[in-house]
């Protein structure tokens, strides 16, 4: 069954399952059976075109004013992850939401009337019964302080890589957790994982489900989810690749369900 992100607050999540919604780019929203919603790296404006000259290839699936979330996670300060033109509207719509961000976002967040938790690699926090762990990411000289997130709830584990290349030694803390679900970037530009490197990381993690991301938003990024899927099929044939459309939500099966 497919869901629409605009209805996320009203969507019902059975115990043991997760609703995952793609906002395009590296933006996602999650909803758990405790009714709590997490929003990760939403890019909903056109600020990257204004700042870097990269126009959108697709419209945002919802406006910043429509975001409804309890927890707002930001991996790093690049404007397609920390959307500077959408931040105020998201914060105003969700005044009680808890913001958790990597250190690279700290300077920007200090200019806002918010009280974020700045989290470093190896640190974790518990919010509404959900455990959030900051794990390393290697975005090279483009962002020395970028991070990924491991999210755990009801014995489910999801790994959001953030922007990173395949630095196995650096990523080992996340790999060792053996996440059930992995959400890798697959854009082979700007020091990030390409389709092949992302598939290799899927294999190293032993993930049951892989959700490709960071493609289809800007022509300058590249990335093809079908090529990624073909690599995963070869390297990790037990892994199911789920490809989303922007705004689409999918109910992720229970951990021990057979596919």
C-alpha positions in Angstrom: 0.0 0.0 0.0 1.2 3.5 -0.9 0.7 6.6 1.2 0.9 10.4 0.5 3.2 12.5 2.7 0.5 15.2 3.0 -1.6 12.8 5.1 1.2 11.7 7.3 -0.3 12.9 10.6 -3.4 10.8 10.0 -1.8 7.7 8.7 -2.0 4.7 11.0 1.1 2.7 11.7 0.7 -0.9 13.1 3.0 -1.9 15.9 6.3 -3.2 14.5 6.0 -1.4 11.2 7.4 1.9 9.9 6.0 4.3 7.3 8.8 5.9 5.2 8.1 8.8 2.9 10.5 10.4 0.4 10.6 14.1 -0.1 13.0 14.0 -3.0 16.7 14.5 -2.8 17.9 13.3 0.6 14.7 14.3 2.4 12.6 11.7 4.2 9.9 11.5 6.8 9.3 8.5 9.0 6.3 7.6 11.2 6.3 5.0 13.9 3.6 3.1 15.8 3.9 5.6 18.7 2.5 8.2 16.3 5.8 10.2 16.3 7.1 11.6 13.1 10.7 12.3 12.1 11.7 14.6 9.3 15.3 14.3 7.9 17.0 16.8 5.6 13.9 18.2 3.9 14.7 20.3 0.8 11.5 22.0 -0.2 12.5 25.4 -1.5 14.6 26.6 -4.5 17.5 27.9 -2.4 20.1 25.7 -4.1 19.3 27.4 -7.4 19.6 30.8 -5.7 22.9 29.8 -4.0 24.6 27.5 -6.4 22.6 27.8 -9.7 21.2 24.2 -9.6 17.5 24.3 -10.6 15.1 21.6 -9.5 14.1 18.8 -11.8 10.9 18.1 -9.9 8.6 20.0 -7.7 8.7 19.6 -3.9 5.9 17.2 -2.8 4.8 19.6 -0.1 5.4 23.2 1.1 7.5 23.9 4.1 4.4 25.3 5.8 2.8 21.8 5.4 5.6 19.9 7.2 4.2 18.2 10.3 6.9 16.7 12.5 7.9 15.9 16.1 11.7 15.5 15.4 13.7 17.4 12.8 17.1 15.8 11.9 19.8 17.6 9.8 23.0 15.8 8.7 25.0 18.8 7.6 24.8 22.4 6.5 24.7 22.1 2.7 21.5 23.9 1.5 19.9 20.7 -0.1 20.0 19.2 3.4 19.7 22.3 5.6 17.2 24.2 3.6 17.8 27.8 4.7 14.7 29.1 2.9 12.4 26.5 4.4 13.7 26.3 8.0 11.8 29.2 9.5 8.4 27.9 8.1 9.1 24.4 9.4 10.1 25.7 12.8 7.1 28.0 13.0 4.7 25.2 12.0 6.3 22.8 14.5 7.2 24.9 17.6 7.5 21.9 19.9 9.6 19.7 17.5 13.0 18.6 18.7 15.9 19.5 16.4 19.0 17.3 16.3 21.8 18.4 14.0 25.4 17.9 13.2 28.0 20.4 14.2 28.3 22.0 10.8 24.7 23.3 11.3 25.5 25.0 14.6 26.3 28.5 13.3 23.1 28.7 11.3 21.0 27.4 14.1 22.4 29.9 16.5 20.8 32.7 14.5 17.4 31.1 15.0 15.0 31.1 18.0 15.4 27.4 18.5 17.1 25.1 21.0 18.7 22.4 19.0 20.7 19.4 20.2 24.0 19.5 18.4 25.2 15.9 18.2 28.7 14.6 17.4 29.8 11.3 16.0 29.4 8.5 18.6 26.7 10.4 20.6 23.1 9.4 20.8 19.9 10.8 22.2 16.5 9.3 23.1 13.4 11.2 22.0 9.9 9.9 22.4 11.2 6.4 22.9 13.2 6.7 19.6 17.0 6.3 19.8 19.0 8.5 17.4 22.8 7.8 17.0 25.2 10.1 15.1 27.5 8.0 12.9 30.4 9.1 10.7 30.1 10.3 7.2 33.0 11.2 4.8 32.0 14.1 2.6 35.6 15.1 2.2 36.7 18.7 2.1 33.1 19.7 1.2 32.0 19.2 4.8 34.4 17.9 7.5 31.6 17.7 10.1 28.9 15.9 8.1 27.3 12.9 9.9 24.8 10.1 9.3 22.0 8.9 11.6 21.1 5.5 12.9 17.5 5.5 14.1 16.2 2.7 16.3 12.7 2.0 17.5 10.9 -1.3 18.4 14.0 -3.3 17.6 14.1 -1.8 14.1 17.2 0.0 12.8 17.4 2.4 9.9 20.7 3.9 8.7 20.7 7.3 6.9 24.2 7.7 5.5 24.0 11.4 4.8 26.4 12.6 2.1 29.4 10.3 2.2 31.8 8.3 0.1 32.7 4.7 0.7 35.4 5.1 3.5 34.9 1.7 5.0 37.2 2.3 8.0 35.4 5.6 8.9 31.9 4.1 8.3 32.7 1.0 10.4 30.6 2.1 13.5 27.5 2.1 11.3 28.4 -1.0 9.4 29.0 -2.9 12.7 25.4 -2.1 13.8 24.2 -4.2 10.9 21.2 -2.0 10.1 18.1 -3.7 8.8 17.3 -0.8 6.5 19.8 1.5 4.8 19.2 4.8 3.0 22.3 5.6 1.0 23.0 8.5 -1.3 23.7 7.2 -4.8 24.8 10.4 -6.6 28.4 9.9 -7.9 29.3 13.6 -7.7 30.7 15.9 -5.1 32.5 13.2 -3.2 29.5 11.0 -2.6 28.7 7.3 -3.1 27.9 6.3 -6.6 25.5 3.5 -7.5 28.2 0.9 -7.2 29.7 2.2 -4.0 26.3 2.5 -2.4 25.6 -1.1 -3.3 28.9 -2.2 -1.8 27.9 -0.4 1.5 24.5 -2.2 1.4 26.4 -5.5 1.2 28.8 -4.6 4.0 25.9 -3.7 6.3 23.9 -6.8 5.4 20.8 -4.7 5.1 17.5 -6.4 4.4 16.0 -3.3 2.7 17.8 -0.5 0.7 16.2 2.7 -0.2 18.2 4.8 -2.7 18.2 8.6 -2.4 19.9 11.8 -3.4 19.0 11.5 -7.1 16.5 13.1 -9.5 16.6 16.5 -7.8 19.4 18.2 -9.7 20.9 17.3 -13.1 24.3 18.1 -11.6 24.1 15.3 -9.0 23.5 12.3 -11.3 22.5 8.9 -9.8 20.2 6.2 -11.3 18.2 4.1 -8.9 17.8 1.3 -11.4 21.6 1.0 -11.9 21.9 1.0 -8.1 19.3 -1.8 -7.9 21.2 -3.9 -10.5 24.4 -3.6 -8.4 22.6 -4.6 -5.3 21.1 -7.6 -7.0 24.6 -8.8 -7.9 26.4 -7.9 -4.6 23.6 -8.5 -2.0 20.8 -10.5 -3.7 19.0 -11.0 -0.4 18.4 -7.2 -0.1 15.2 -5.7 -1.4 15.6 -2.4 -3.1 12.6 -0.1 -2.7 12.5 2.9 -5.1 10.1 5.8 -4.2 8.5 8.6 -6.0 8.6 12.1 -4.4 5.9 12.4 -1.8 5.3 8.6 -1.7 5.1 6.7 1.5 5.6 3.0 1.9 4.8 0.7 4.8 8.0 -1.1 5.7 7.2 -4.7 6.6 7.9 -6.2 10.1 11.4 -7.1 10.7 10.9 -10.9 10.4 8.3 -10.9 7.7 9.2 -12.9 4.6 9.3 -10.9 1.4 
